[in-house]
Amino acid sequence: MIDIIPFFMLPVAFVLMFLGVQVAFSMMITAVLFGLHIFGDRVIFQFIEKIEDISSNFVFAAIPLFVFMGAILEKSGIADKLFEAIHIWTRRLPGGLALATVIMCIIFAASSGVIGATESVVGLLTIPIMLRYKYDKAMISGTICAGGSLGTIIPPSVVAVVIGPLANVSVGDLLYGMVFPGLIMAALYLVYIFTLCLIKPEFGPRIPPEPGDPSFTEKIWISTKNLVPPLLMIVAVLGSILFGLASPTEAAAIGAISSVLLTVLYKNFTWKGLYDALLKTVLITAMIMAVLLAGSLFTGVFIGGGGINTANTLINQMQLSPWILLGLMMLIIFIAGFFLDWISIVLIFVPLFTPLITAAGFDPVWFCILFLIMIQTSYLTPPMAPAIFYLRAVAPPEITIKHMYRGVVPFITLQCLTLVIVILFPTLVTYLPSVMLNFR
């Protein structure tokens, strides 16, 4: 009977969350109650060990550095220059403003991997312009929500930094593995927007020529001045990771320094901006680390109480094929995304699912990328939908919640299509880690 007890931890934690208790405290309370019941006061030693593991894990040091990158970019005004450099090339295309928005989101995602900062900055900048040119409000909403959440699946990704240690896989391999899936998802977004606006021009009208349009030479200069420095920063961060020159944490430090230098280069550096960025970094990092610690305590009690062994026994008795097991897990993660935020889903399900998926014969890195894709859908699926909440905070009243819900549906479909592509072609994930192994 003792092995069944850990399975009651999940409903108890969910009930506490739905009652309004914060995620970290819900998981901590559950861990303490069940830990004392299963292990008695000996659970204290397990908790101390988990606290030491979290606090001494070098990989987690990348989290505040990546968050700081995003906060500095948000405060620096670099977004305006990026959008100008991209939009001068897309303005004559169907849906050119929306295409430029997605491309800018890709660059921001590759700069910091912080979702909220990207969506807030991009939304404040692009919504007034798209409304001025009478873009469809649902498409505006879907474009910003989906584009802003690309930081989950485009490296560097804070989510990948969190998942790696929990799944006992290399964060570097995750960052290699997500390159092609991230690019595929972004490409699907661009193709969808272009095709929709080509067939139905009223969704994203072309911008007509204007007397003050820059010449080709001026476009080249504007792009060089505004686009090259941020791209060099991205190359410095991702290149140092992908070619084995630096660990993710060391690369995050490079990015943090580069983001400050970038604000100085563009003459946007202020001490107040630096203070605000540091304060935001501390707040977000404290939240993430608190939930990480709570999740570690929770899964420690679950696994120590025999939860994984019982799950393995039940799955063996049900005689599920590996593919049905994988499909069931993806469905559970997708449904959980309707009600839980990404960090709750990661902390609850990654430690539970990874041993089962490894025992079924699947590559754990490939599974983690599938997990990340499903996490991507959780940003857009109501009622939780963090991306919609971020957009609601910066959108004008004429863009309603109804527009937002309608706008994200096609992009959720594209995310699911990306999942299918990666399932059918696992080498999209496994190729780069295997090749880059020779460079380490």
N, C-alpha and C positions, 0 to 999 in steps of 0.2 A: 504493500500500500504506500510505502514511503516514496516510491518512484513516481507515483501519480501526483503527489502533492505539488511539485514544481509547476505543473501545467495550470494550476489555479493562479499562479503569479500573473499571467497575462491578463485574464479578465479583471483581476483586482486592480492592476495598474491602469487598465483602460477605464474602469469605472472612476477612479480617482481623477484621471485626466478629463473625462467628460463632466465631472463635477466642478471643474475649474481649477484643480490643483495643478501647479506648474509641473511640466514634464520631469524636471530633475527631482523635485520633491516626491512626485508620484512614484518614481522608480526607486528612490532611496527608501521611502517608507515601506514599500512592498518588499524590498530586499531585506530590510531590518526585521520585519515581522516574520517572514518565511525563514530567514536565516536563523533567527532565535528558535523557531519551532523545530527546524530540521537539525541544526548543529548545537543548539544551546549557546552558552556564552563563548564557546570556541570560535564562533563566527567572527568575533572581533579580530582574531589573528588573520583570518582570510581578508577582512576589510582593510587591515593595515597593509597587507601585501599588495592588494589592488591599488591602494592609494600610492604606494611607492612605485608600482609599475607605471602608472599614468604620469606621475610627476617626474620620473627619470627617463621617460621615453624621448629620445632625441628628435624623432620624427615630428612629434607634436609641436616642437618649437617653430615649425614652418607655418603653423596656423596664424599666430599674431603677425608674422611678417607678411604673409599674403593678404591678410585683412588690412594691414597698414598700407600696402600698395594700392588696394582698392579705395581706401579712404583718402589717400593723397590725390589720386587721380580724380576722385569725385570733387575735391575741394579746389583743384588747380585750374579748372577751366579748359583743360586739354580737349574735352569732348567737343567744344565748339570748333576748334581747329581741325580735329579729325573729321567731323561731319562735313565741313567745308571742303576738305581735300577729297573726300569720297564722292560727295554729291555732285561736284562739277563734272564727274564722268558718267553719272547715272541719271542725271536730271532729264535727259531726252528719252529715256526708256519708259515703257509702260510700268507704272508703279515705282518710278525711280526713287522717290523719297523713302518708300518702304524698303526697297532694296538697299539703299544707303544705310538705313537704320539697322538692318540685319548685319550688314558688313561691319558697321561700327560696333555692334554687340559682339561680333566674333573677335574683333581686335581687343575690346575691353575684357572679354572672357579670357583671352590668351595673355592679358596683362596681369590679372589679379585672381580671377576665379571666384569673386565675391558677388553673389546674385543681386542682393538688394541695392548695392551701390550702383551696379551697372544699370539696372532697370530705372532707378530714380533719376540718374543723370540723363540717360537717353530719353526717358519719357518727358522730362521737363524741356528738353531741347527740341524734340521732333514733333510732339503733339501739336503745338500751335502752328507749325509750318504745314503739317499735313491737313489740319482743319482749314487753313487758309486756302489751300488748293482743292478743298472739297473731297478729300479722300473718304471712303466708307468708314464709318466709326467702328464697326465691328472688326474690319481688317486692321485699322490702326491699333486697336486693343490687342488682337491676336498677335500681330507682328511684334509689338513691344514686350508682351508677356513671354512669348516663345523665344524671341531673340535675347531678352534679358536673362533668361534662365539657362542659356547655353554654357555658362561657366561650370555647370555640373559635369559636362561630358567633353569639354575642351580643356586640355591642360594649360596651365597648372590649375588643379581643382582642389579646393579645401575639402570637398566631400571625399575625394580619393585619398587625401592625407589621413582622414579619419577612418576610412574603410580598411586601408592596408593593414595596420596593426591588428584590427579586430578580426580580419580574415586570415591573418598570419601569412600574408603575401607581400612582396616587395612593392612599396609605393612607386618606385621607379618603373617597374613592370606595368603597373596600372597606368601611369602617365604615358608610357609607350603605347600600351594597348588601346587607349582611348583616342588616339590621334585620328585614325581612319573613321571609326564610328562617329566622332564629333564632326569631322569634315563632311561626312555623308549626310548627317542630319541637317547641318547648315546649308548644304547644297540643295537638299530637298525643300527647305524653306524658300530659298531664292527661286528655284524653278517653279514652285507653286505660286508665289506672288507674281512672278513675271507672266506665267501662263494665264492666271486669273485676270490680271489687268489687261492682257492682250485680248482676251476673249470678251471681257466686260470692262471697257475703258472707264466706266463711271466709278469703278472701285478704286482706281488709282490713275487719274488723268496724267498725261504727259504735260510737262511744263513747257509752255511755248517759248520760242527765242525772245530774248530781251535785248535792248540796245547796249546795256552795260555788260553783256556776257564776256568772260575772259577769252582771249585767243588761246590757241593750242600751246604756244610757248608759255603763256601765263599759267595755264593749267598745270604744266609740267613743274613750274617753279613753286606754285602753291602746294602741289602734292609733295614735292621734295622737302619743302620747308616744314609742312605740318604732319606729314605721314611718316617720313623716314626716321626721325628720332624715336617715336613710340615703337616702331617696328624693330629698331636696334635694341631697345629695352627688352622686347619680347624674345628676340634672338638670344640676347645675353642670358635670359632666364631659362627658356626652353632648351636652347642649344647646350648650355652647360649641363642640363639634366640628361638630355637625349644622347649626348656623346660621352657621358660618363665623366665629365670634368668636375662635377660637383654633385653632392647629394641634394635631394629636394629642399632640405633645410638651408643648405649653403646657397642654393640657387634663389631661394626666397629672400635671403639676406642681400644678394646681389640686386634682386628686383626692388627691394625696399630702398636701397641707396640710389638706384637708378631713377626711381620715381621722384625722389626728392631733387636729384640733379635735373630731371626733366622740368620740374616746376621752376627751378632757377633759370634754366635755359630759356623758357618761355616768358620769364619775368613775371611769374604769377606767385612766387613764393612770398608768404607772409607768416609771421610768427603765430598769429591767431589761427591761420589755416593749419599749421603744424600742430598746434595745441589741440584743435578740434579733431584732427585726424588721430592723434594719439589717444584722446579720450574715447573716441568711437572704437578704436582698436581694443582698448582695455575692456570696454563694456561687452563687445561682441565675443572677444576671446574668453572672458570670464563666463559668459553664458555657455559657450561651446564646451569649455573644459568642465564646467559643473555638470552638464548633461552627460559628458563622456564618463566622468567619474561615477555618476549615478548608474549609467548603463553598464559599466564594468562591474559594479557591485551586484546589480540585478542578474547579469548573465553568470557571474561567479557562483551565486547561490543556485541558479537554475541548473547549471552544468554539474556543480558539486553535489546537488541533491539527486542526481541521476536522470535529469530531464532528457539529455541527449541519448543516453542508452535506451531509455524507454521509447523515444521517438524512433530510433533505429529498429527496435523490436517491432513496433507497430507497423512501420513501413515494410519490413520484411514479411510480416504476417499478411499485409494487404497485397503483397506481390505486385507492387506498382513497377512499371518499367521505368528506366531512367528518364526517358523523355516525358512521360506523364508526370513524373515527380517534378521535373524542371518546369513544365507548364503550370502545375499546381502552385509552385512557389511564385512564379511570375504573376499569377492571378492574385495570390494573397497580397503580394507587394503592391500591385495595382489598386486593389480594393483598399488597402491600408492607406494609400495616398489620398483617398477621399477624406480621411478623418485625422491623420497624423502628419506632423511636419517631418522633414527629411531626416533630421538627426534622431528622432524617435524611431523611425522605421529602420535606420541603419543599426542603431544600438540594440534593438530588439531582435531583428531578424538575421543580420549578418552572422553573429556568433552561433545562431541556431541552425541556419541553413548551410553554411560553408562545410562543416564536417559531413553532413548528409550528402551534399553534392559531390564532394571529393570521394566519398565511399562509393558513389554511383559511377565513378570513372570520368567525371568531367574535369576540365582544366579550371582550377579555382580563379585564375586571373580572368579567363573568359567569362565565368559566372559573375564575377564582380563588375565587369563592364555591362553585362546584361542588367545587373542590379542598378547600376548607375543610370542606364537608360530608363528603367522604370521609375527611379527617383525623379528623373526629368519630368515624367508625366505627372508626378504628384504636385509639382509647382502649378499646374494648370487645371487640375481636376477639383471642382467645387465639392463640398462647401469649404474645405480648408484653403486650397489654392493660394499659397503665399504670393505668387506672382500677381494675382488679381488684387490682393490687398496692397501690394507695393504700388500698383498702377492707380488704384483708387485714391491713394494719398497724393498723387501728383496730377491726376486728370481733372479737367474742368467739368462742371456739372452736366454739360450737354452729352458727355460720354457716360452712359449709365452702366450699371451692373449687368443689365440685359445685353448690351453691346459686348461687354467683356466676355460673358459666358458664351455668347454666340460666336465670338471671334476666335476663341481658343480651340474650338472643336476640330477644325481642319488640322491644326498643328498637333493636337493630341494624336490624330490619325497618322500624321507623318512620323511622329515619334514611335508609334507602334510599328509602322512600316520599317523604320530603322532597326527596331528590335528583331523583326523577322529576317531582315537582310543579314544581321550579325549572327543570328542563330544558324541560318543556311550556310554562311561562309565564315566559319570560325577563324580562318587565317587572317581575316581583317584585324583581329585582335592579337593573335599569337605571332604574326610574322615579325613585326618590329621588335618585340622583346627578344625573340630568338636571334635576329640579326644584330641588335645592339649588344647582345651578350659578348660578342667578339671584340667590342670596343672598350669593354670595362677593364 
